[in-house]
Amino acid sequence: MNTWGIRRYGYIVFYILLVVVLYATMNGNIEENILRNDTSEASIASGQESEYDIFIDLTESMLYLFKGDELIKKYAVAQGKDKSPSPIGIWEITSKARNWGTGFGTRWMGINVPWGIYGIHGTNKPYSIGQRASAGCFRMHNSDVEELYDIVPYRTKVYVYGGPYKNLGSHLEVLSPGDRKSHVLEVQLRLKTKGYYKGAIDGIYGEGMKQALLEFKKDNGLPNNHYVDRESYEALGILQFE
């Protein structure tokens, strides 16, 4: 390679490096500006607990926001329909977004339910607030969810209460393979406690839970089928609802 060729090669390498450095610098500045101008989206430090708690009472269709032991806000919400119930249990906010998608209003706060995508969000159907109207999520008026979004950080606990019977809410449901809901999670917990179920506590009625249930039923003289019915609930020690 002659002198001009070497020089030309050097220029090319130099400009490539310059572009890489400029891009990295600009990208870093953009990310810093986003975080600086949007403090509501900054996650709390690793290992640090949020000072806020959200309590959602499905028996009232109300969301209560606590700071420590002090109730500071309450909002009306829409909850899941009977065929698509909201997830009962204790969750955390794991994602936040503005204008997440059509029908989700102006804000989205996702919670870590293992058997599906659920969250607290706004709505373009404000008339549904206070009703059983969603596919399982918690709808709020857009002005309310925007206010809540700016207050609570990631990892804020979300306690969803459905009645006096823990994950079963206020009624029994016959369960069959493929079901995904809070009732399944409660049965998984009971089967695991009794030593039958070894799988994940994820609220999904899969093959592992089916085999555990069959073994449990056989040992307890119950019908040999895949259904979690009233007899199964009683044998598992779950309270009756008289």
Buried (B, 14 or more C-beta within 10 A) or exposed (E): EEEEEEEEEEEEEEEEEEEEEEEEEEEEEEEEEEEEEEEBBEEEEEEEEBEBBBBBBBEBBBBBBBBEEEEEBBBBBBBBBEEBBBBBBEBBBBBBBEEBEEBBBBBBBBBBBBBBEBBBBBBEBBEBBBBBBBBBBBBBBBEBBBBBBEBBBBBBBBBBBBBEBBBBBEEBBEBEBEBBBBBBBBBBBBBBEBEBBEBEBBBBBBEBBBBBBBBBBEEEEBEEEBBBBEBBBBBBEBEEEE
